[in-house]
């Protein structure tokens, strides 16, 4: 079982729709959770961080964390073609700084 | 978010030469910096973790004598690829974190091509 799992996609949504990206993790000792966006040929860009159960909203993005079920999700409202990228879920464990990445979900937003 | 810079953004060198890549945190003090490598259409691969003033911790399979890391200050880390070979051609990316468990911010990356 991989430490952090994501569906590789592609996830295709029409412009204006809600894109829902999911991630599960295996280590219950995980303490910090992050979503990064990576455009092709570019480095990852931090979109959201979440540390406690519940929802966290920032503009069009909402991160959701459920530690009991060991999943974290990212919702993108009013999806735009410019949101087309690979979205990486990453976690850190208590006492560690290393990010453990999922393989990423490729999102395609069609005009 | 915080800003991390890398220099150079692109470098082409001959086989056998050494290349130094700089990573700087511009607006915060980075207690820890990380170096990654990414091949086309592949996942990020962590190469090493470095803390200011101490030796870097390398991931399994990464040659520490080939990839020299120096974390000279809380805002600067360097990666030197020694005796580069064509198989070292890759996208090298650094990241920086201000505190344990906190957010990591990535630099824009350095694309290395070894001829």
Interface residues (C-beta under 8 A of the other chain):
Chain A: X31 X32 X34 X36 X41 X42 X43 X44 X45 X46 X49 X88 X92 X94 X95 X96 X97 X98 X99 X101 X103 X104
Chain B: X1 X32 X34 X43 X44 X46 X49 X91 X93 X95 X97 X100 X101 X102 X103 X104 X105 X106 X107 X108 X109
